Amino acid sequence: MEAALTRFGGRVLVVLSGADLTAQEFADLSNRFGSWQRLMAAPRITRQKIDKADHTFSRRPWQDQVSGWTRDWLRSW
């Protein structure tokens, strides 16, 4: 995944949920290794997190937040 993200030169929006083992594993990985830290710190990467959300952002407020972030991110192009 790191190699593919490095090769892809475009902008990326990463939205993580806090109550989600998969998201936590990704966050741990991206914080553990210097190459991941540099990649995730790149200006082309935008990272957002909803602390209490589950993997599918199943509650309406979480969905609205993700939609808002996505809208704003797309408009920023």
Secondary structure, DSSP 8 states (H G I E B T S, - for coil): -HHHHHH--S-EEEEEESS-HHHHHHHHHHHHSHHHHHHHTSTTEEEEEETT--TT--SHHHHHHHHHHHHHHHHT-
